[in-house]
Amino acid sequence: MNLSMIHAVPLSGQIINLCAAVLLLLAFAMLAQRRVLSLINLFMLQGLVLFVSTLVVALTTHQNELLMSAALTLTLKVIALPYILHRLIRRLSVKWDVDTLLNIPTIMLIGIALVIIAFNVAQPISQLSGTITRSTIGIALACVLLAFLMMITRSKAVPQVIAFLAMENGLFFAATSATYGMPMVVELGIALDVMVAMVIFGVFFFQIRQQFDSLDIRHMENGKGISREAVKGTGKES
Amino acid sequence: MIELACVLATPLITALLLALFGHRRGAPEINSAGSLLTLIAAGVLTVRVVSDGPMTLFNEQFFVDPLNVFLIALTALVGFTTSLFSRPYMRVEHDHGRLSISRLRLYHSMFQMFMCTMLTALSTNNLGILWVAMEAATLTTVLLVALYRTPASLEAAWKYFILCGVGIAQALFGTILIYFAAERVLGHAGGALLWTHLDAVKAQLEPTVLSLAFVFLLVGYGTKTGLVPLHNWLPDAHAEGPTPVSAVLSGLLLNVALYAIIRGKVLVDGALETHFAGNLMMGFGLLTVVVPSFYLSRQKDVKRLFGYSSIEHMGLITFAFGMGGPVANFAGLLHMTVHSLTKSAIFFAVGHAAQMAGTQIIDDIKGLIKRSPTIGWGMMLGTLAILGMPPFGVFTSEFMILTTAIKHYPWATPILLTALGVAFASIFNKVQGMVFGEPTVKPLAHNPALLPVFIHLGLVLMLGLWIPPYLADWYRQAAKFIG
């Protein structure tokens, strides 16, 4: 983007670009964050930024549906989900848990490569888009890919779930920035799915902990390919 | 209109009823009755669509055409027979102390909920709702896979949850891209996610965006279909869940995910006018046929074995739809039908066999045919059918796929034949050992419900010998819709 283009962007556009930049920064921060508690706070912050950008788009384009989805973002991603996650980690007493993360610099480098790929893929779409937010589609895709990377580099259940939710954040941002949001009925459906998924995740945490004495997914590998009778006894040794 | 409302509302109401009263004694009967009502409604709906042609309903939010009504009918049928099978099966599981009453309540309620989400995914006209229903189907089946709460089943369910969650997120991105392309033609307020509207303007949609969208859709829904290399969740989920769930996962859910891909392909073909989508599907399909066939001989768990076999068949169907054209599409639809029927029949037999042996390990199951001839024969005939032996229907569809491949893509034929041959050798060898030999298995305490097995195999046999003219006509219409 050259200098003359920057001056052509209106204030609302600049705010949205700023939000996009912050989102990308947060995605990297989450990628490198070891502590579960901080991860949840970063996730909440991401939701907040998402809310602000959706609100700005809604106000500048006068889309009432988008106002609704901004409200949905606020209740779901800034208040409800972080609250549930906080409660969960308190009840599971993993609040101060530290995730084992191998080689953060390498992960960061892979992350940077992903961002470049995302921008390349999004290039043709951005050129077609007529929305004021079009330059942010690449960032949205980058956020999705970074969350994906986070998911495969984590070994504990709670960070994996946060990565799952962060991916949904990235997708939501893609929807608002490329098209001013999906139809309301679809967005409500997605929100419902995320909510139900979160509840099931919560139930699962307790089950996993009960069976394996840990929330580390690597401990589950013992069960592979053995019938359930054979596994019953060995589950707790790890 | 009323028929579709019945098809969708019956499983939902039954699910709610079972959630409330599922711990009472009549729960399996309510489950079967609900499934039967759904089947009847689906049958009436099918008759209506066959006579009146495609229709959109409920403010264009739902859409029924020959393609999806055929899958709705199949889903309702297999759902009903599975509910019949699950009655004695779950009773034995309960007697063995594997499942408590409250787990059974969860099972029955989630089974109906799962049917509801699949039927919604099939009948919706809105690509966004299609995604939501697919995700909801994942969530309900995650609960079903984890029903036993053993370490292995929890691992399987977690893997399924995470892998399909990630996969289906890609599909959402694909859906967003389609919406983005459509919005430029149809406008924001109009039904830019409604499939019928998209289909009408598909030639005007931006080709670059649509091809990108299709890649995301294929990867996303392909994860749920079990396409290699995204198939890892499938054998685990099939092995660790209760057997009725394995039957509906294999027989129905994979089909529904494939249906979503086909809907995407129709749009992309219209926008691109090249064979891009078809080529991608052929590539993935071929890989998905070849890779699992070499895993088959290493399997020790009988349900994992047939899980891998499902992956292989999904690859074959994807390959058929990838080739396109009336014959290949016809064969793909036929193969979807016969695979659903045969695979669920096999799982019914396998479920009872595993209960008789008290294990799912292949080496520990022996002499089924001596202890229970019906289970033994059901398993043997089902296996012969799924391996593509004439005169069963799977032979017909595989023959059609192979002949089309010889005509248009000769290089693919030896690959397909090798994979099918390898699969035949590995599966037949293992099943032979389980069915014959000195019995190690004990008879069941309750009478097994084997009627569904023979109904399914009978239908598959009929489809192999003679496809009723109206059914053939119906397949042809559906094949034309896919293009």
Interface residues (C-beta under 8 A of the other chain):
Chain A: V121 P124 I125 L128 S129 G130 L141 V144 F148 M151 A157 Q160 F164 M167 E168 L171 A174 A175 A178 T179 Y180 M182 P183 V185 V186 G189 I190 L192 D193 V196 A197 I200 F201 F204 Q207 I208 Q211 F212 I217 M220 E221 N222 G223 K224 G225 I226 S227 R228 E229 V231 K232 T234 G235
Chain B: Q61 N126 G128 I129 W131 V132 E135 A136 L139 V142 L143 A146 Y148 R149 T150 P151 A152 S153 L154 E155 A156 A157 W158 F161 I162 G165 V166 A169 L172 F173 I176 L177 Y179 F180 E183 R184 H188 A192 L193 E206 T208 V209 L212 D236 E240 K300 D301 R304 G358 T359 Q360 I361
